[in-house]
Amino acid sequence: MSLLLPNRHLKTSSSLAVHAARLYKQLESTSTVGTAWLTYKSIFPDLPFERFVLTLDVLVALKLLEFDGSVLIKVVGRNAAQD
């Protein structure tokens, strides 16, 4: 069963794609992993850290988020197809 996109077994609100979009919207342009975790917990208080990591993985895979050491950097306004 996929967690990325909603289907008949997974509600839209529980999909990783929706979680990634909501977290991305709330993140500052740069933040630490700890700050991002606190943001995630404020949005999804009942979800575990593992789900947060999967959500970050989705954002990195979509090239919407980059890591620079311990800092997360939001990628804004760059076309991923150009890479």
C-alpha positions in Angstrom: 0.0 0.0 0.0 1.4 3.4 -1.0 1.6 6.2 1.5 2.6 8.8 -1.0 -0.7 9.4 -2.8 -4.2 8.9 -1.6 -6.2 5.9 -2.8 -9.1 3.8 -1.6 -7.2 2.7 1.5 -5.6 6.0 2.3 -7.4 9.3 2.9 -6.1 12.4 1.1 -5.4 14.0 4.4 -3.1 11.1 5.4 -1.0 11.0 2.3 2.7 12.0 2.3 2.1 14.3 -0.6 -0.4 16.3 1.4 1.8 16.3 4.5 4.8 17.4 2.4 2.7 20.3 0.9 1.5 21.5 4.3 4.9 21.3 5.9 6.5 23.1 2.9 4.0 25.9 3.2 4.7 26.4 6.9 8.6 26.2 6.7 10.7 29.3 6.7 13.2 29.8 3.8 15.9 28.2 6.1 15.4 26.2 9.2 17.0 23.5 11.2 15.7 20.0 11.3 14.7 20.6 14.9 12.6 23.6 14.0 11.1 21.8 11.1 10.2 18.9 13.4 8.5 21.4 15.8 6.6 22.8 12.9 5.5 19.4 11.7 4.4 18.4 15.2 2.3 21.6 15.4 0.5 20.6 12.2 0.3 16.8 12.8 0.6 16.3 16.6 -0.2 12.6 16.6 2.3 11.5 14.0 5.7 10.0 14.8 9.2 11.2 13.9 9.5 8.5 11.2 6.6 10.0 9.3 8.3 13.4 9.5 11.5 11.9 8.0 9.4 10.4 5.1 7.8 13.8 4.5 11.3 15.4 4.3 12.3 12.6 1.9 9.3 13.5 -0.4 10.3 17.2 -0.4 13.9 16.4 -1.2 12.9 14.0 -3.9 10.8 16.7 -5.5 13.7 19.1 -5.2 11.7 21.5 -3.0 14.0 21.1 -0.1 17.8 20.9 0.2 20.1 20.0 3.1 23.2 22.1 3.8 24.8 20.5 6.8 22.1 20.7 9.5 20.1 23.4 7.8 17.1 22.8 5.6 16.7 25.2 2.7 13.5 25.8 0.8 13.9 25.8 -2.9 11.6 28.5 -4.3 11.1 29.5 -7.9 13.5 27.1 -9.6 12.3 24.7 -12.2 13.3 21.2 -11.2 13.2 20.2 -14.9 16.2 22.5 -15.5 18.5 20.3 -13.3 
